[in-house]
């Protein structure tokens, strides 16, 4: 279970908007909103990546896709191991003299 969020999404979204609209430093906006500057900085960087301003950082959609693909690979590897074990089991059943 993930840990609860320290700051509400609405507050962080407002902070990101203020940084972009006012062109003020992130630390100043964070102090005004009462959030930690690093938390707001990470959200601003992610918003920039999502909008295409930072091509070197993965966007939220890309992160979700990678997470989904990793989950799928894990499930497929697990299914593969089960199938290998089953094939060995049935091979022994069909040919009891066979050792493997």
C-alpha positions as CSV (number, residue, x, y, z in Angstrom):
1,X,0.0,0.0,0.0
2,X,1.5,3.3,-1.0
3,X,2.1,5.9,1.7
4,X,-0.5,8.7,1.9
5,X,0.3,12.0,0.1
6,X,1.5,14.8,2.2
7,X,0.1,17.5,0.0
8,X,-3.2,17.4,-1.8
9,X,-3.1,17.2,-5.6
10,X,-5.1,20.4,-6.0
11,X,-2.5,22.4,-4.0
12,X,0.4,21.0,-5.9
13,X,-1.4,21.7,-9.3
14,X,-2.0,25.2,-8.1
15,X,1.7,25.6,-7.2
16,X,2.7,24.3,-10.7
17,X,0.4,26.8,-12.3
18,X,1.7,29.6,-10.2
19,X,5.3,28.8,-11.1
20,X,4.5,28.8,-14.8
21,X,2.3,31.9,-14.8
22,X,4.2,34.1,-12.4
23,X,7.7,33.1,-13.5
24,X,8.7,33.3,-9.8
25,X,11.3,30.9,-8.4
26,X,9.9,27.6,-7.2
27,X,11.2,28.1,-3.7
28,X,9.2,31.4,-3.3
29,X,5.9,29.8,-4.6
30,X,6.5,26.8,-2.3
31,X,7.0,29.1,0.7
32,X,3.8,31.0,-0.1
33,X,1.8,27.7,-0.4
34,X,3.4,26.1,2.7
35,X,4.8,23.1,0.8
36,X,8.4,21.8,0.7
37,X,10.3,23.3,-2.3
38,X,11.6,19.9,-3.4
39,X,8.1,18.5,-3.6
40,X,7.0,21.4,-5.8
41,X,10.2,21.2,-7.9
42,X,9.5,17.6,-8.7
43,X,5.9,18.3,-9.7
44,X,7.1,21.3,-11.9
45,X,9.7,19.1,-13.7
46,X,7.1,16.4,-14.3
47,X,4.6,18.9,-15.7
48,X,7.4,20.2,-18.0
49,X,8.1,16.6,-19.1
50,X,4.3,16.0,-19.7
51,X,4.1,19.1,-21.9
52,X,7.2,18.2,-23.9
53,X,9.5,20.9,-22.6
54,X,11.9,18.3,-21.1
55,X,12.4,15.5,-23.5
56,X,15.0,13.9,-21.2
57,X,12.5,13.1,-18.5
58,X,9.8,10.4,-19.0
59,X,6.2,11.7,-19.2
60,X,3.5,10.4,-16.9
61,X,2.0,8.3,-19.8
62,X,5.4,6.8,-20.5
63,X,5.9,5.9,-16.9
64,X,2.5,4.3,-16.7
65,X,3.2,2.3,-19.9
66,X,6.5,1.1,-18.5
67,X,4.9,0.1,-15.2
68,X,2.2,-1.8,-17.1
69,X,4.7,-3.6,-19.3
70,X,6.8,-4.6,-16.4
71,X,3.8,-6.1,-14.7
72,X,2.9,-7.9,-17.9
73,X,6.5,-9.3,-18.3
74,X,6.4,-10.5,-14.6
75,X,3.1,-12.3,-15.2
76,X,4.4,-13.9,-18.5
77,X,7.6,-15.1,-16.9
78,X,5.6,-16.6,-14.1
79,X,3.3,-18.4,-16.5
80,X,6.3,-19.6,-18.5
81,X,7.8,-21.1,-15.3
82,X,4.5,-22.9,-14.6
83,X,4.3,-24.2,-18.1
84,X,7.9,-25.5,-17.9
85,X,7.2,-27.3,-14.7
86,X,4.1,-28.8,-16.0
87,X,5.8,-30.0,-19.2
88,X,8.5,-31.7,-17.1
89,X,5.9,-33.3,-14.9
90,X,3.8,-34.6,-17.8
91,X,7.0,-35.8,-19.6
92,X,7.8,-37.9,-16.5
93,X,4.3,-39.3,-16.4
94,X,4.5,-40.4,-20.0
95,X,8.0,-41.9,-19.8
96,X,8.8,-42.9,-16.2
97,X,12.3,-44.2,-17.3
98,X,13.3,-40.8,-18.5
99,X,15.4,-38.8,-16.0
100,X,15.7,-35.1,-16.1
